Amino acid sequence: MEPSAKFTKSFRKEDVVRDWWVVDATDMTVGRLSTQVARLLRGKHKAIFTPHVDTGDFVIVINVDKVKLEGKRLEKKEYFSHSGYPGGVKIEKFRDLIKTNPEKIIENSVSGMLPKNRLGRQIIKKLKVYAGNEHPHIAQQPKNYELIYK
């Protein structure tokens, strides 16, 4: 090989330094919030991003009970799940889910933006979602993350 040849460094999971970020979801649209959170979880904001390695950071999302949807989606948005058994369809409306289990909205949206394989299942474990303003991860000294677009 020539000495002037350029090589692409492929990072290993041992080389990754993970940060903790806090994202405030107050008055954010679900999709805009989820894309930015998925980007942090995947590690695409880092120069060491490697597609087949989990290079992302931990993300804490607070105030998810204050997210919003644009237009008529508040009435129209539905979440579908099926147990696998006959008659096992379960459909939940957004307006009901935001009252009962608002964490599920963000977790579902972000997981849909991650890879559908072992890597994606590993990445989603670094997402911590809370409906209120408090979270139990103070010991990790998370930094506030300013969202790029709102």
KOLFILUM-778770 format. One record per atom (N, C-alpha, C, CB): y, x, z. Coordinates in steps of 0.1 Angstrom, whole numbers, plus 5000, padded with zeros to 4 digits. Glycine has a CB too. Example, Ala and Ser with C-alpha at 12.3 -4.5 7.8 and 13.67 -1.06 7.14 Angstrom:
BEGIN
494351325078
495551235078
496751325078
495551135090
497851285071
498951375071
500051295079
499451415057
END
This chain:
BEGIN
498850085000
500050005000
501350095000
500049915012
502350034994
503550104994
504250095007
504450054983
504950195011
505650185024
506850085024
506250325028
507350045012
508349945012
507849805011
509249975000
506549785011
506049645010
506349565023
504449655008
506749445021
507049355032
505849275036
508249265028
505749255049
504649185055
505149065063
503749275063
504448955062
504848845070
504048855083
504548705063
504748845094
504048855107
503548715111
505048905118
502248715114
501648585118
501448595133
500248565111
502148505141
502148515155
500948455161
503448455161
500548505172
499348445179
499848365191
498448555185
499048285197
499448195208
499848275220
498348095212
499248395221
499648485233
501048535231
498648595233
501648545219
502948595217
504048495220
503048645203
503748365222
504748265223
505348255237
504148125219
506648255238
507348225250
507848085250
508448335253
507448005259
507747855259
508947825268
506547775263
509947755263
511047705271
510747565275
512347725263
511547515284
511547375288
512947315285
511147355304
512947195278
514147135274
514146995279
514247125258
515346945283
515546805287
516446735276
516246795301
515946625271
516646545261
517046415267
515846535248
518246375266
518746245271
518646145260
520146255278
517946035261
517745945250
518745825251
516345895250
519745825259
520645715261
521345685247
521645745272
521245565243
521945515231
521545585218
523445525232
520345645218
519845715206
518945615198
519045845210
518945635185
518045555177
516645625178
518445555162
515545545178
514245595181
513845695171
513245475181
514045675158
513645765148
514345905148
513745705134
515645895150
516446015150
516146105162
517945985150
515846035173
515446105186
514046175183
515446015198
513146095178
511746145176
511646265167
510946035171
512446265156
512346375147
512846505153
513146345135
513846495161
514346625168
513446665179
515746595174
512746575186
511846605197
510546665190
511446485205
510146615179
508946665172
509146805167
508546575161
510346835163
510746965158
510747065169
512146965152
511147025181
511147115193
509647145197
511947065205
508847035197
507447045202
506647135192
506846905203
506947125179
506247195169
506647345169
506347135156
507847375173
508347515173
509147545160
507247605175
509547455152
510147485140
511547535141
510247355131
512147525153
513447575156
513447725159
514147505167
512247785160
512147925163
511848015151
510947945173
512248135152
512048225140
510548265139
512948355142
509848255150
508448295150
507448175146
508048345164
507948075140
507147955137
506047995128
508047845130
504847955132
503547985124
502847845123
502648095131
502547795111
502047665110
500747635117
501847635096
499847735119
498547705125
498447745139
497547785117
499647775145
499647815160
500647725167
500047965161
500347685179
501347605187
502447695192
500547535199
503547695185
504647785189
505747715196
505247865177
505547585199
506647495204
506947505219
506347355200
507947435223
508347435237
507947305243
509847455238
508147295257
507947175264
509247085263
507547205279
509046955262
510246875260
510046755270
510346815246
511146735278
511246625287
512246525282
511646675302
511846405279
512746305274
513046205286
512146225262
514246185289
514646095300
515445975294
515446165311
515545865302
516245745298
515745685285
517745785297
514445675284
513945615271
514045465272
512445655270
514345405283
514545265284
515845225278
514445215298
516645325274
518045295268
518045325253
519045375276
516945345247
516945375232
517245245225
515645435227
517645255212
517945135205
517345145190
519445115204
517345035184
516945025170
518144965162
515644945168
518244995149
519344945141
518944815134
519745055130
519944735132
519744615124
518744515131
519144645111
517944445123
517044345128
515744395133
516844245117
515644525134
514344585138
513944555152
514344735136
515044525161
514744485174
513744365175
516044445182
513944265166
513044155166
511844175157
513844035160
511944255147
510844275137
509844385140
511444305124
510244485148
509344605150
508144565159
510144715157
506944595154
505644565161
504844685162
504944445154
504044695172
503144805174
501744755174
503344885188
500844805165
499544755162
498544845168
499344725147
497544795174
496344875179
495144785177
496544925193
493944855176
492744785174
491644855182
492244775159
490944775190
489944835199
488644885192
489544745210
488444835180
487244865172
486244755173
486644995178
486444655182
485544545183
486144425175
485344505198
485244335171
485744215164
486744135173
484544115161
487844105167
488944035175
489744125184
488343925183
489544255182
490244345191
491644395187
489344475193
492344305180
493644345175
494644315187
494044265163
495544405189
496544395199
497944425192
496344475212
498844335192
500144355186
501144335197
500444255174
502044435199
503144425209
504444435201
502944535219
505444355205
506744365200
507544465207
507444225200
508544525200
509444625205
510144575217
510444675195
510744455216
511544405227
510744375240
512244275223
509444345239
508544335250
508144475256
507344255247
507944565247
507444695251
508544775258
506944775239
509744755254
510944835260
511044795274
512244805252
510644665278
510744625292
509544665300
510844475292
508344665294
507144695302
506744835302
506044605296
506744905290
506245045289
507145115279
504745045286
508345155282
509245215272
508745365268
510645225277
507945425277
507545555274
506545555261
506745615286
505845455260
504845435249
505545445235
504045315250
506845395235
507545385222
507845525217
508845305224
508345615225
508645755221
507345835219
509545815232
506345815227
505145885225
504445855212
504145865237
504445725209
503845675196
504645735184
503845525196
505945725185
506845775174
506645925172
508245735177
506746005182
506646145181
505246195176
506946215194
504246125182
502846165178
502546135163
501846095186
503246035158
503146005143
503746115134
503745875140
504646195140
505346305133
504646445134
506746315137
503546445142
502846575144
501546575136
502546595159
500946695134
499746705126
498646615132
499246845125
497746565124
496646475128
495446555129
496446355118
495346655138
494246745140
494246795155
494246855130
493446895157
493346955171
494747015175
492347065172
495447065166
496747125169
497747015173
497247205157
497746905166
498646795170
498246735184
498546685160
496946725187
496646675200
496946775211
495046655201
497046905208
497447005218
498947005220
496947145213
499646985209
501146985209
501646865217
501746985195
501046745215
501646625221
501546625237
500846505216
500646715242
500546725256
501746795263
499246815260
502546855255
503846925260
504946825261
504147035252
504746695257
505846595257
505746525270
505746505245
506846515278
506946445290
507946345289
507246545302
507646215290
508546105288
508746025300
508046015276
510045995304
510345915316
511345805313
510746005327
511145695319
512045575316
513445595323
511445445320
513345655335
514645675343
515345805341
514345655357
516245835349
517045955348
516346075356
518445935354
515346045364
514746155372
513446195365
514446095386
513046325368
511746375363
511246475373
511946445349
509946495374
509446585384
509246735380
508046535389
509946775370
509846915364
511047005367
509646905349
511646985379
512747065383
512347215385
513447005396
511147235390
510747375392
510647455380
509347375399
510547395368
510447475355
511847515350
509747395345
512847465357
514247495353
514547465338
514547645356
514347335335
514647295321
516147305317
514147155318
516347335304
517747345299
518047215292
517947465290
519247175292
519647055284
519747095269
521047005289
519246995261
519247025247
520246925241
517847005241
521246975234
522146885227
521546845214
523546955225
521446715211
520846665199
521746695187
520546515200
521146735176
521946775164
522646655158
521046845154
521946545157
522646425151
522146305160
522246405136
523146215160
522846095169
522745965162
523946085179
END
